[in-house]
Amino acid sequence: MKHILKFSLTLLSVSVLAACGGGGGSSKNGDAVGKHLNNANHSNLTFSEQLQKTNQATQLANNASVEAEKGYQKALQQSKVARQAFSNPMKNRSDLDYANAAKTAAETEKNNVKAKLEEAKALVTLAQKHYDAAEKQVRKAQQEAINATKVAQQHNQNTLPIVQNLTPEQKSLLEASRTLSSEEINKKVEETKRVATEMSSQLALAARALSKAQQAQAEIAQHLNNTNDPIAANLKSTNLVNPKVLRESEQSLKESKTLHIGIHEISLADENFGYFTKDIENKQLKVYNLGYSGVGYVLSKNAQTDEYGQLLHNVVERHKIGETANLPTEGTFTYYGQSFGAKTDGVLMLKADFGNKKVEGTVTERRLTDTKQALSDITLQQTDIGGGKNHFEGIASYKTGNINVTGRYEGNFKSNFEKLEAQEVVGYIFDGKNHFYEGFAGKAEVNESLLGN
């Protein structure tokens, strides 16, 4: 208490001397040192607040980066599962659901990683902001220590001036201030230095932690922005292509898989494999993307269907994408894949006998995509394989309730730029009004090891 009273009297004497237009010597020096210590302590309070915010934001950034890294590894694993699943013909609903679930999980997890990365980046920026504010207070405290040292060095060289016309109270305060010794002043100097040094040490620890958080965030960003990102590679449709073909015909493949819709150009080679949708102005593109080819259609976002998923109005346009195959002259290929309509989907099986030039198939396990209500199978009746615009056109029959419907189907075999190869098939199914009903895409069950590496 005695020390606090003495220090308070010292501070008051500064005001007195300043008001009287005088002051100097040991009391001035002592009061100045005290002022520098006060300033350093004030900087320390502000510093502590900013340092706490820095450390909190840094820790949260680290947590977000850790979650992003875990998510990235999950997405990578799911993308490998999806790639393996889509590389093989999918023969039933279980195969389709398994493959689509793995793909969706990989895409969702990767989007979550991106969100966590953005969170980490924002927190690192916030931590840096508070760090800069804390660093500013350290510099202030360091300067106060320098100034206090200079004052102390001048202490024994100065004397108090004679001040006239002081009130008794002012004289009493002035006399009290004269009692400040060199030892007391030096203690204040050392305390000022200690405060500045301690702040500097704490800031250095925060700097190291912040640097690690920045590095962790940058590493995740590099994963996602890398053109060779393995998640993107695993999900990309061209990675279902035979490696030999991809090396030799990559540019031709990209050109053959480019859609032109109005002023919009969409490269399916850069899109993920499987089913996806894309908004184009007031319309929606629905596509099933295979390795060498794809099939899709554009319809209004407000397209309406009946209870069986049949469109009340026809689609705007249809697209069969990919290089048309030079057909084999012998052998039977069985294609497995998926059908997809405005609000329906199913499992495709198509058998092509190239020796006898016949094709037939089924679409089974059909359902409405929103309610999962089961729908009638579609029979793709046997028809001839020809060499026209469409490789085949035939009758498609199914039921809506108890009513038999006779529609039609058409399709093309797609190649991998090898002359005698028809590895994929794409096409459309039309309802009894000759309105588009479903698109379909399938992959042949063949031994790809025969195609080279």
VENWOWO-V425698 format. One record per backbone hydrogen bond with DSSP energy under -1.0 kcal/mol. NH is the residue of the N-H (numbers start at 1). CO is the residue of the C=O. If there is no record, write none. Layout:
nh: [NH;NH]
co: [CO;CO]
This chain:
nh: [5;6;7;8;9;10;11;12;13;14;15;16;17;18;19;20;22;28;29;30;31;32;33;34;35;36;37;38;39;40;41;42;43;44;45;46;47;48;49;50;51;52;53;54;55;56;57;58;59;60;61;62;63;64;65;66;67;68;69;70;71;72;73;74;75;76;77;78;79;80;81;82;83;84;85;86;87;96;97;98;99;100;101;102;103;104;105;106;107;108;109;110;111;112;113;114;115;116;117;118;119;120;121;122;123;124;125;126;127;128;129;130;131;132;133;134;135;136;137;138;139;140;141;142;143;144;145;146;147;148;149;150;151;152;153;154;157;158;171;172;173;174;175;176;177;178;179;180;185;186;187;188;189;190;191;192;193;194;195;196;197;198;199;200;201;202;203;204;205;206;207;208;209;210;211;212;213;214;215;216;217;218;219;220;221;222;223;224;225;226;229;233;234;235;236;237;239;240;241;246;247;248;249;253;254;255;256;257;258;259;261;264;266;268;270;271;273;274;276;278;280;283;284;285;286;287;288;289;290;294;295;296;297;298;299;301;303;306;309;312;316;317;319;321;322;325;333;335;336;337;338;339;340;341;345;346;347;348;349;350;351;352;353;354;358;359;360;361;362;363;364;367;368;369;372;375;378;379;380;381;381;383;385;386;391;392;394;396;397;398;400;403;405;407;408;409;410;411;412;414;415;424;425;426;427;428;429;430;431;434;437;438;439;440;441;442;443;444;445;446;448;450;451]
co: [1;2;3;4;5;6;7;8;9;10;11;12;13;14;15;16;17;24;25;26;27;28;29;30;31;32;33;34;35;36;37;38;39;40;41;42;43;44;45;46;47;48;49;50;51;52;53;54;55;56;57;58;59;60;61;62;63;64;65;66;67;68;69;70;71;72;73;74;75;76;77;78;79;80;81;82;83;92;93;94;95;96;97;98;99;100;101;102;103;104;105;106;107;108;109;110;111;112;113;114;115;116;117;118;119;120;121;122;123;124;125;126;127;128;129;130;131;132;133;134;135;136;137;138;139;140;141;142;143;144;145;146;147;148;149;150;154;155;167;168;169;170;171;172;173;174;176;177;181;182;183;184;185;186;187;188;189;190;191;192;193;194;195;196;197;198;199;200;201;202;203;204;205;206;207;208;209;210;211;212;213;214;215;216;217;218;219;220;221;222;226;229;230;231;232;271;236;237;238;242;243;244;245;249;250;251;252;253;255;266;264;261;259;257;267;268;235;289;287;285;283;280;299;278;297;276;295;274;293;321;288;319;286;317;284;282;300;310;306;304;298;298;296;294;256;413;352;350;443;348;441;346;439;344;367;339;364;337;362;335;360;333;358;331;353;383;351;380;349;378;347;345;373;343;368;366;363;397;361;379;395;359;357;391;411;411;409;407;379;405;403;400;398;396;430;394;428;392;426;424;323;414;442;412;440;410;438;408;435;431;429;429;340;427;338;425;336;423;334;444;446;447;448]
